[in-house]
Amino acid sequence: MEKGSSKLQRPPNDAISRVRFAPESNNLLVSSWDCTLSLYDANNSCLRNRFSSGFPILDCCFESETVALSVGSDCFVHRYDFHMGNESTLGNHDDLAICVEYSKETCQAISGGLDNKLRFWDTRMGYGCVGHLQIADAQVECMSLIGLHLTVAAGVSVHMYDLRSLNDPIQIRESCSIYHKKCIRTFPNGQGYILGSVEGQVELEFFAMSETSQANRYAFRCHPKSINGRHHLVAVNGIDLHPSYNTFITGDNEGYAIAWDGKSRRRLYEFPKFPASVASLSYNHDGEMLAVASSHTYQEANEKELPPEIYVFNVDDDLVRPFSSRTSK
């Protein structure tokens, strides 16, 4: 996959919780347990700006090219304007706030927390929650937003919502794993999602209930040493989908990052093992760059606490295209 790679200068000093590319540029947002939210220029591998929150930051996202949102252990949702140098607070959860997304269609920040709630914030209004949803008997673990469709993993269930009508989920699916869910990503075409769990299982699900669509759903263990699905308890920390091809990449707690063709159920490419866990990864807007955060994750008692590093790879298109689009020579 690597046509060329670089490491970002001045990475965070503690575990990295999330890396995310901007919607239209190669600005890269990085949140960390060292209480910082950093904005990097991935083209030049340099730090552009950095805020310190005073509390470990657990997730982040872009609102626009220069405005970002974060959530963390202080239970609050924060908003940062990197251009103006301003930071503000939108509000708080009743427990840890662990995931955040932004909807440009509704101009809302959406946060999920261990208080079993999704909260909605109109960023044009400043402070104040404009609505919330209670997830019955389950903590929000991770979520993904594509357009107006929000997909939320909570306990053993996955809830799908339409932001235009939030009274009830449009679907609820049961996961085949009873373990904690680490990451979820909705396909760019909105037809389904990929879910990763702490015990190493990846699930591909499709929203359409037709017999054809449901026949394509499956689960597998992505660890390269898995034999007949028997390599357990290596957490899948990150998943991202290529914006053009619907192929995807997984990163796990032992430092493996692997690209997959979900349709053919085959491996496309395996990176050389990273020095620490793959804590998070992200494609840029056109799929020509991939950012990989190599860092400890505080998931294991004997985990090596190596200095965090963020790698940016130039993606070889031939290695991320699905097998069905390749011509035999």
C-alpha positions as CSV (number, residue, x, y, z in Angstrom):
1,M,0.0,0.0,0.0
2,E,2.9,2.4,0.7
3,K,4.0,4.5,-2.3
4,G,5.7,6.7,0.4
5,S,5.3,7.3,4.0
6,S,6.2,9.8,6.7
7,K,5.9,10.3,10.5
8,L,4.2,13.4,11.9
9,Q,6.4,15.8,13.8
10,R,5.6,16.5,17.5
11,P,3.1,13.7,18.2
12,P,1.1,13.6,21.5
13,N,3.0,12.4,24.6
14,D,0.4,9.8,25.7
15,A,-2.0,7.3,24.2
16,I,-3.8,8.4,21.0
17,S,-7.5,7.9,21.1
18,R,-8.5,8.9,17.6
19,V,-7.1,10.2,14.2
20,R,-9.5,11.7,11.7
21,F,-8.9,13.5,8.4
22,A,-10.8,16.6,7.5
23,P,-13.8,16.5,5.1
24,E,-12.0,18.0,2.1
25,S,-8.3,18.6,2.9
26,N,-5.4,16.7,4.3
27,N,-5.6,18.3,7.7
28,L,-5.5,15.6,10.4
29,L,-7.2,15.8,13.8
30,V,-5.6,13.8,16.7
31,S,-7.0,13.3,20.2
32,S,-5.0,11.9,23.1
33,W,-5.0,10.9,26.7
34,D,-2.4,13.6,27.3
35,C,-5.4,16.0,27.2
36,T,-4.5,17.5,23.8
37,L,-6.4,17.9,20.6
38,S,-3.9,18.5,17.7
39,L,-4.3,19.7,14.1
40,Y,-1.7,18.5,11.7
41,D,-0.9,19.3,8.1
42,A,-0.4,15.8,6.7
43,N,1.0,17.0,3.4
44,N,4.0,18.5,5.3
45,S,4.0,16.2,8.4
46,C,3.8,19.2,10.7
47,L,1.8,20.4,13.6
48,R,-0.5,23.4,12.8
49,N,-2.2,24.0,16.2
50,R,-2.8,22.3,19.5
51,F,-5.3,22.8,22.3
52,S,-5.1,21.4,25.9
53,S,-8.3,20.5,27.6
54,G,-7.1,19.5,31.1
55,F,-8.8,16.0,30.8
56,P,-8.0,13.0,28.6
57,I,-9.8,13.3,25.2
58,L,-11.5,10.1,24.1
59,D,-12.8,11.0,20.7
60,C,-12.9,13.9,18.2
61,C,-14.3,14.9,14.8
62,F,-14.3,17.8,12.4
63,E,-17.2,20.2,12.2
64,S,-15.6,22.0,9.3
65,E,-12.0,22.3,7.9
66,T,-10.9,24.4,10.9
67,V,-13.5,23.7,13.6
68,A,-13.4,20.5,15.6
69,L,-15.3,18.8,18.4
70,S,-14.1,16.5,21.2
71,V,-15.4,14.5,24.1
72,G,-13.6,13.0,27.1
73,S,-13.3,12.0,30.7
74,D,-14.6,15.3,32.0
75,C,-18.0,14.3,30.5
76,F,-18.2,17.5,28.4
77,V,-18.5,18.2,24.7
78,H,-16.0,20.8,23.6
79,R,-15.8,22.8,20.4
80,Y,-12.5,24.3,19.0
81,D,-11.9,26.9,16.4
82,F,-8.3,26.4,15.2
83,H,-8.4,29.4,13.0
84,M,-9.6,31.9,15.7
85,G,-7.8,30.0,18.5
86,N,-11.1,29.7,20.5
87,E,-12.4,26.9,22.7
88,S,-16.0,26.6,24.0
89,T,-18.2,24.1,25.8
90,L,-21.5,22.8,24.4
91,G,-22.6,20.8,27.4
92,N,-22.1,17.6,29.3
93,H,-23.2,14.0,29.8
94,D,-23.9,12.5,33.2
95,D,-21.0,10.1,32.8
96,L,-18.0,9.8,30.5
97,A,-18.6,11.1,27.0
98,I,-16.9,8.6,24.7
99,C,-17.8,9.3,21.1
100,V,-18.8,12.3,18.9
101,E,-19.9,12.9,15.3
102,Y,-21.0,16.0,13.4
103,S,-24.0,16.2,11.0
104,K,-23.6,19.0,8.4
105,E,-27.1,18.2,7.2
106,T,-28.6,19.2,10.6
107,C,-25.8,21.4,11.9
108,Q,-25.7,19.3,15.0
109,A,-23.0,17.7,17.1
110,I,-24.0,14.2,18.3
111,S,-22.3,12.7,21.4
112,G,-22.6,9.3,23.1
113,G,-21.8,8.5,26.7
114,L,-21.7,6.0,29.4
115,D,-24.9,7.5,30.8
116,N,-26.7,5.5,28.1
117,K,-27.6,8.6,26.2
118,L,-27.1,10.2,22.8
119,R,-27.2,14.0,23.1
120,F,-27.7,16.4,20.2
121,W,-26.2,19.9,20.2
122,D,-26.9,22.7,17.7
123,T,-23.4,24.2,17.3
124,R,-24.9,27.5,16.0
125,M,-26.6,28.1,19.4
126,G,-23.6,27.6,21.6
127,Y,-24.2,26.0,25.0
128,G,-27.2,23.8,25.4
129,C,-28.6,20.3,24.5
130,V,-31.4,20.4,21.9
131,G,-32.4,16.8,22.4
132,H,-31.4,13.4,23.7
133,L,-32.2,9.7,23.2
134,Q,-32.0,7.2,26.0
135,I,-30.6,3.8,25.0
136,A,-32.4,1.3,27.2
137,D,-30.2,-0.9,29.4
138,A,-26.9,-0.3,27.5
139,Q,-24.1,2.1,27.4
140,V,-23.2,3.8,24.1
141,E,-19.9,2.2,22.9
142,C,-19.3,3.7,19.5
143,M,-21.1,5.2,16.5
144,S,-20.9,6.2,12.9
145,L,-22.7,8.8,10.8
146,I,-23.2,8.9,7.0
147,G,-25.5,11.6,5.8
148,L,-28.7,11.5,7.8
149,H,-28.2,7.9,9.0
150,L,-26.7,7.3,12.5
151,T,-25.5,3.8,13.5
152,V,-24.9,3.2,17.2
153,A,-23.4,0.2,19.0
154,A,-24.7,-0.2,22.5
155,G,-24.3,-3.5,24.4
156,V,-25.2,-6.5,22.2
157,S,-27.3,-4.3,19.9
158,V,-26.8,-1.9,17.0
159,H,-29.3,0.8,16.6
160,M,-29.9,2.7,13.3
161,Y,-31.5,6.1,13.3
162,D,-32.7,8.6,10.8
163,L,-31.8,12.1,12.0
164,R,-35.0,13.5,10.5
165,S,-37.1,11.3,12.9
166,L,-35.5,10.2,16.1
167,N,-38.5,8.9,18.0
168,D,-37.6,5.3,17.3
169,P,-34.7,3.5,15.6
170,I,-35.4,2.4,12.1
171,Q,-33.7,-0.9,12.8
172,I,-32.2,-2.7,15.7
173,R,-29.7,-5.5,15.0
174,E,-28.2,-8.0,17.4
175,S,-24.5,-8.4,17.3
176,C,-23.1,-12.0,17.1
177,S,-20.5,-10.9,19.8
178,I,-21.3,-10.4,23.4
179,Y,-18.1,-8.4,24.0
180,H,-17.5,-4.7,24.1
181,K,-17.6,-3.0,20.7
182,K,-14.6,-0.8,19.9
183,C,-15.5,0.7,16.5
184,I,-18.2,0.9,13.9
185,R,-18.1,2.4,10.4
186,T,-21.0,2.8,8.0
187,F,-20.3,2.1,4.3
188,P,-20.0,5.4,2.3
189,N,-23.0,4.3,0.2
190,G,-25.0,3.9,3.3
191,Q,-25.9,0.2,2.6
192,G,-24.5,-1.3,5.8
193,Y,-21.8,-1.2,8.4
194,I,-18.7,-2.9,9.8
195,L,-18.3,-3.5,13.5
196,G,-15.2,-4.4,15.5
197,S,-15.1,-5.8,19.0
198,V,-12.6,-6.1,21.8
199,E,-12.2,-9.9,21.3
200,G,-11.1,-9.5,17.7
201,Q,-14.2,-10.1,15.7
202,V,-15.3,-8.1,12.7
203,E,-18.9,-8.1,11.5
204,L,-20.2,-7.0,8.1
205,E,-24.0,-6.2,8.1
206,F,-26.3,-4.8,5.5
207,F,-29.4,-2.7,6.2
208,A,-31.6,-4.1,3.4
209,M,-33.7,-7.1,4.6
210,S,-33.8,-8.8,1.2
211,E,-32.6,-12.4,1.0
212,T,-29.7,-11.4,-1.3
213,S,-28.4,-8.6,1.1
214,Q,-28.7,-10.8,4.2
215,A,-26.9,-13.6,2.5
216,N,-23.8,-11.3,2.3
217,R,-23.6,-10.6,6.0
218,Y,-20.8,-12.4,7.8
219,A,-18.3,-12.2,10.7
220,F,-14.6,-13.1,10.9
221,R,-11.5,-12.7,13.0
222,C,-9.0,-10.3,11.4
223,H,-5.8,-11.2,13.4
224,P,-3.3,-12.6,10.9
225,K,-2.5,-15.5,13.2
226,S,-6.1,-16.6,13.6
227,I,-6.6,-20.2,12.7
228,N,-10.1,-21.3,12.1
229,G,-11.2,-18.2,14.0
230,R,-9.5,-19.4,17.2
231,H,-7.2,-16.4,17.9
232,H,-9.3,-14.5,20.5
233,L,-9.0,-11.4,22.6
234,V,-7.0,-9.1,20.3
235,A,-9.1,-6.0,20.2
236,V,-10.0,-4.4,16.9
237,N,-9.3,-0.7,17.7
238,G,-10.0,0.9,14.4
239,I,-11.8,0.4,11.1
240,D,-12.1,2.7,8.2
241,L,-13.6,2.4,4.7
242,H,-12.0,3.5,1.5
243,P,-14.2,6.4,0.2
244,S,-14.4,5.1,-3.3
245,Y,-14.2,1.3,-3.2
246,N,-16.0,0.2,0.0
247,T,-12.9,-1.9,0.8
248,F,-11.8,-1.5,4.4
249,I,-8.9,-1.6,6.7
250,T,-8.6,-2.9,10.3
251,G,-6.1,-2.1,13.0
252,D,-5.7,-4.2,16.2
253,N,-4.1,-4.1,19.6
254,E,-1.1,-6.1,18.6
255,G,0.0,-3.6,15.9
256,Y,-1.5,-5.2,12.8
257,A,-3.2,-3.1,10.1
258,I,-4.8,-5.1,7.2
259,A,-6.8,-4.0,4.2
260,W,-9.7,-6.2,3.2
261,D,-12.1,-6.8,0.3
262,G,-15.3,-7.4,2.1
263,K,-17.3,-8.6,-0.9
264,S,-14.8,-11.3,-1.9
265,R,-14.0,-12.0,1.8
266,R,-10.3,-11.8,1.1
267,R,-7.2,-9.9,2.4
268,L,-5.9,-7.2,0.1
269,Y,-2.7,-6.1,1.9
270,E,-1.0,-6.4,5.3
271,F,1.3,-3.7,6.6
272,P,4.5,-4.6,8.4
273,K,3.7,-4.8,12.1
274,F,3.7,-1.5,13.9
275,P,5.8,-1.0,17.0
276,A,2.8,-0.5,19.3
277,S,-0.9,-1.1,19.1
278,V,-2.8,0.4,16.1
279,A,-4.9,2.7,18.2
280,S,-6.8,4.4,15.3
281,L,-6.6,4.9,11.6
282,S,-8.2,7.1,8.9
283,Y,-8.4,7.5,5.1
284,N,-8.4,11.0,3.8
285,H,-11.3,12.4,1.7
286,D,-10.2,10.8,-1.6
287,G,-8.6,7.7,-0.2
288,E,-5.1,8.7,-1.4
289,M,-3.7,9.0,2.1
290,L,-4.0,6.8,5.2
291,A,-3.1,7.9,8.8
292,V,-2.2,5.2,11.3
293,A,-1.7,5.9,15.0
294,S,0.7,3.5,16.7
295,S,0.4,3.9,20.5
296,H,-0.5,2.1,23.7
297,T,-4.3,2.0,24.4
298,Y,-4.5,1.2,28.2
299,Q,-6.4,-2.0,27.4
300,E,-3.9,-4.4,28.8
301,A,-2.0,-4.5,32.1
302,N,1.3,-5.5,30.4
303,E,1.0,-3.3,27.4
304,K,4.2,-1.7,26.2
305,E,4.1,2.1,26.6
306,L,6.2,3.1,23.7
307,P,6.2,6.8,22.5
308,P,3.2,7.4,20.3
309,E,3.8,7.8,16.6
310,I,1.5,8.8,13.7
311,Y,2.3,7.4,10.2
312,V,0.9,8.9,7.0
313,F,1.0,6.6,4.0
314,N,0.4,7.5,0.3
315,V,-2.0,4.8,-0.8
316,D,-1.2,2.6,-3.8
317,D,-4.6,2.4,-5.6
318,D,-3.9,-1.0,-7.0
319,L,-3.7,-2.5,-3.5
320,V,-7.0,-1.1,-2.2
321,R,-9.3,-1.8,-5.2
322,P,-11.6,-4.8,-4.8
323,F,-10.6,-7.9,-6.7
324,S,-13.7,-7.6,-8.9
325,S,-12.4,-4.4,-10.4
326,R,-9.0,-5.8,-11.4
327,T,-8.3,-7.0,-14.8
328,S,-6.2,-10.2,-15.2
329,K,-3.0,-9.9,-17.1
